[in-house]
Amino acid sequence: MDNAAAGKNMGRKVALVTGASSGLGRAVSIKLALAGQFVILAARSEAGLAETARLITAAGGQCLTVPTDVRQEESILALKAEADKIGFVSTVVNNAGVGKFARFTHSSTADWDLQMEVNLRGPYLVSRIFSGEMQIQKYGRIVFINSTAGLQPYTESAAYVASKHGLKGLADSLREELRKYNIKVISVFPGAFSSDFWEKVSVEFDQSGMMSCENVAEFVVSAILEPSNLVIEDIVLRRTLGDF
């Protein structure tokens, strides 16, 4: 173990959430803080991170904001350096994601690259950089917020579906490799839920019947906090009526 790790408060429960500036990332972060975890909030939006931190502090929780671009290795290394000052990060929630939807022949290489970088490269970098210490401590939780698009195809979503199928493969492979270190790898496959994600894509439909971020976050946090030697490997969440 390096000197930074040796000097940490190893008894403090510390969680890292990417994409923590809004939506599901914010909801998961708040619930983890209310459960007694010190939460490191990572995202590109400093304003969004500040609002998440305000909500956590107002509820009596503890957190640290670290502006982060999950696509950039140097940014994740800087995030790890800040996390080292807090303690051993025993939980990582890979939540940052992006979707760009268009007919395949109308899609752009730039949109393809963006989704692969955020949805797949980002979780790879974060998990690789933070899992090493989990292996030393023989304890950890790594969560991948996927999508039902990681289990089935959707039209006009080729890049998004490909990135999410890749994310499932990454999680499945990592799970088998890390079992012997007492590290639980959890994939969450939610259907559509109400968040600002839909404000950034060119699709229009009634969101009133969607699942809520808070409800999805409840399932995510429950799986993280499960104290036994059992792991819920795959969580598929849909509204009772099914997909839209």
N, C-alpha and C positions, 0 to 999 in steps of 0.2 A: 504494500500500500504506500502511496506517495505521502509526502509530509502534509500536503493540504488535506488529504483524506484523514490522516492520523489525528489532525488537530480538530476535527469536526465534533459537533454534538451528535453522536451516532444514535442517541435515544430519541431525538426529535423526529417526528414523522413529517417528511417533506415530499410534496408531490409537484410535478411539473406538468403544466397543461399548455399545449401549443394552440394557437387560434383562440386565445382566451379573451380577446377584445370584444366579443359579441356572441350571440346565439348560444349554441350548445356548449361551446368552450367556456363561456361566462357562467352558464348554469351549473356545469360540472365543477368549476372552480369554487363557486360559492358553496355548493353542497359539501365539497371536500373540506373547505375551511370551517364550515359549521360542524363537521365531524372531528375537528381538532387537528387537522393537517395544516402545516405551513405550506402555502401554495405559491409556487413561482409561476408567474403569468408571462407567457411569451406570445408575441404577435408583432406584426408590422405597425399597426395603428397605435400610436402613443396615446391619443385621446381615448380610444376604446379601452386600452389597458388601464388608464387612469380611472375611468368610470367603473370598471370591474373592481379595481382596488378600493374605490370609495364604497362600493356596496359591501365588500367583504369586511372592511374596517368598521363600517356602520353596524354590521351584524356581530361585531366582536371578534372577527377572525384576523389572522395574520397572513401577509403576503408580500411579495416583492415583484415589481414589474421590470421586465427586461425586454426592450424592443429587439425583435429577432426576425430575420428572414430565413425560414427553414430551407430555402433553396441553396443557401450559401454555407459551405462547410466552416468558413472562418467565423460566421455569425453564430453557428452552433457551438463552436469551441469557446467563443466569448461568453455564450450563455452558460456553458459548463463551468467556466471560471467564476462567474457570479454565483452559481449554485454551490460551488465548493465552499464559499464563504458562509453559507447557511447550514449545510449539513448533508448527510447522505440522502440523495434522492432515491427513495424506494419505490416510487410510483411515477410512471411516465404515461401521459395521455396524449397520443398522437391524434390531434383533432383538426389541425389546420388543413383546409381543403378548398378547392375551387372547381367550378363547373362552367364549361362553355359548350353550348348546345347549338348544333346546326346540321343540316343535311350533309352527309359525308363529302359529296362533291363540292360543297360550298365551304367546307371547313378549311382552316388555315394551319400552316405548319407552326406558326407562332402560338396558336391556341393549343395545339397538340403538345408542344414543348412545355408550355406553362403548366398544363395539367399533369404531365409526367413529373415535372420538377417539384410541384407543390404536393401532389397527392401520393407520390411514390418515392422520389429522391429524398424529400424532406423527412418522412418517417424512417427511411433507411438511415440517414445521417444521425437523426436524434437517437434512435434506438441503438445504433452502433456505438455512439460516443458515451451514452449514459449506461449501457448494459454492462460495461466492463466492471464497474464498481459493484453492481448487483451480484456479479459472479464471485467477486472477492468476499462479499458479505453473505453470499448464499441466501439471498432474499430479494424479491422484487416483484413488481407488477408492471407489465407493459401492455397498454391498451391501444388498439387501433380502431379509430372511428371510421368504419367503412361505409357501406351503403348497400341496399338491396341490388344496386347496380354491380356490386362485386360478386353477386350470385347468379344473375340473369341478365340477358341483353335488353337494351331499350333502343328504340329507333332514334336517330338524330343525336346520338350520344356516344359515338364510337370511341373517341379519345377518353372521355370520362369513364366509360365502362371498362376500357382496356386498363386504365390506371388503377381502377378499383379491383379488377381481377388480379392485377399484379400485386396490389396491396394484400389481398388475401393470401397469395402465394408466399409473399414475404413473411407474413404473420405465421402461417402454417409451418414453414421451414424453420423459422426462429424458435417457435414453440418446441419443436422436437430437439433442437440443439440446446435449449436452456432448461429443459425439465430437470436435469441432474443438479442444477444449481438452485433448485427451489424457487424458480422464477415463473410466475404465471403469465401467460400470454393470452390476452382476451381480444377477440374481434367482435365488434358491434356492427350489425347490419340493419340500420333503421330505414324504413320507408320514408316518405315525405313527411317532414315536420316543419312547423311554422318557425321561420327565422329570417334574418336579413339576407340569407343566401339567395332567396327568390327575387330580391330587389336588384340583383346583379346579373340576372339571366333574362333572356327575352322569351319567357313563357308566361301566359296569363291564365289563371284559374282561381276559383274560390278557395282561399286558404282556411276558411272558418272550420272545416271539418278535419283539418290536419291534427296530428299529434303535436303536443307542445314540447318545447325544449326542456321544460322542468320535468315532465313525465319521463322523457328519454333519459335525462340526467339521473333520475332516481334509480333506474335499472343499472346504468353504468357504475354509479358510485356503490351500489349494493354489491355488485360483482367485485369491485376493487376491495371493499372492506370485509368480504367473506373471510373469516378467520381460520377456517379448517384447512385440511390438506387437499380439499377439492377445488377444482377450477372450472368455471363455466367458460368453455373455450369459444363458443360461438353463440351470440345473442342476436336473434332476428326479431325485430320489432316492427309491427304494422298496426294500424288502427283496426278495430274489430271488423269494419266494413271492407277491409282490404285496400289495395293500392288505388290511387286515383287513376 
